[in-house]
């Protein structure tokens, strides 16, 4: 099976712009979670989607949003980018009724 | 809320030696403790996990121990190999509630050939 894929792998944006990141989970996985990874804050949970519904949300401002499509693919959007949004954004998918998450390689976002 | 501390932040060992990484957690309701390995340019990969009803779990050269009373859990890697070099993250929280699974800051492990 193919692993979790994320596009694009690298992205450079300027302050005030918005960005959309995409994640394709492992085939058959219906749960998709998003994380932000920075050297200062480490790995922080953004949100989790299951069957197109947001099931959990982390402690991030409303500028961070996401959605999931009927084929389980997910997107996350960050509006009005700030310098502090520069990070590696990771997507993880999970089979139903298990704890094991499978992470993608991430999208490296740089905000100038 | 839950807080997970991890020590050391960096660790260098000679190939063949053992490596131990220790974590502590604050939320006594935590019942799920996964460990992840992250190699350069890749996402974290689950290497082992332990539930709160188990004190120890082993998988080949990797073992994890959990002391619920002291709120400590540790990762032990024996017979280290250069390919074990990576950043290791512990995490603690509530099983399947990922908003409540908090990651430690990570340990950069270098295995010297």
Interface residues (C-beta under 8 A of the other chain):
Chain A: X4 X33 X42 X43 X44 X45 X47 X48 X56 X57 X58 X90 X92 X99 X100 X101 X102 X103 X104 X105 X106
Chain B: X32 X34 X36 X41 X42 X43 X44 X45 X46 X49 X89 X91 X95 X96 X97 X98 X99 X101 X103 X104 X105 X106
